[in-house]
């Protein structure tokens, strides 16, 4: 079940990135705002994936389930890094369009 949750997380993350770049291509969304939105969604996605991993944890194995919390935190940090990457691309693009194209 944990692999299903991981695949679902990656599908949500990839679909969000595709939606962001489609809206950016149409001129309806700025990449900096999209990166900030992705960073704000990172704790929510991390918490939901950690809670799902903990809910489907096999308690008969004799563990405490702390791996589910670590997994949720790792997935949250992955989503945060994804948001930082989108924000960084937006900032670099803004610098290029603002300063370099004004010079010519």
N, C-alpha and C positions, 0 to 999 in steps of 0.2 A: 504494500500500500504506500510505502514511503517513496518508491520510485514514481508512482502515479502522481503524488503531490508535487514532486520535483518537476516532473514533465509539465504538469498544469501550471506551476510557477513560471517556468521558462516560456510556455505558450502565452501567458498573460504578459510577461515582460517583452517578448518579441512583438506581440500584437500592439502593445503600447508604443513601442519604438516605430513600428510601421505606420501607425496612426499619426504619430508626431511628425514624421517626415513627409507623409502625404499632406497633412495640414500646412506644414512649412512650405512645401512645393506650391501649394495654392495661394500662399501669402496670407493665410488666416492665423498663423501662430508663429511667434518668435521663438527661436531656439533657447534663448536665455530663460524665458518664462516656462517653456516646456521642461527644461532642466530643473528649475526650482519646483515645479509641480511634481516631477518624478522624485526629487529628494524629499518632498513632503509626503509622498505616498510610500516611501521606503519603510518607515516604521510600521505602517499599517500592513504592508505586504509581509514584512518579517514576522509581525505578531500573528497574523492569520496563518502563515505557513507553520510557525512554531506551535500554535494551538492545534492545528490539524495534525501535525506529527505527534503531539502529545496525546490527542484523542485516540488515534489509531495505534498507539504504542502497545506492545504485547507485555502486559503486566505479569504474566505467568513466567516470564524469563528471569524475574528476580532483580530487575534493575530499578533505578529511581526515576528514570525518564529524563535525566538532565541532558542527554544527547539531543532530545527534541528541542530543548531551549537553545542549545548551541547551534543546531541546524537552522532554527528560525532566525537567530542572530546573524549567522553567516549569510543567509538569503537576504536579510534586511540590508546588510552591508554591501552585498552584490547589487541590489537595487539602488542603494545610495551612490555607489561608484558609477553605475550607469547614468544616474542623474547628473553627477559631477562631470562625466564625460560629455554629455549633451550640453551642459552649461558652459564647459570649456570651449567646445566647438562654437557655441553661440557668441561667446566673448571674443574669440579669435576672429570670427567672421565680422563682428561689429567693429573691431579695431581695423581690420583690413578695409572695410567699406568706408569707415569714417576718416581715417588718417591717410591711408595710401591713395585712395581714389581722389581725395581733395587736393593732393599734391600735383596731380596731372591735369 
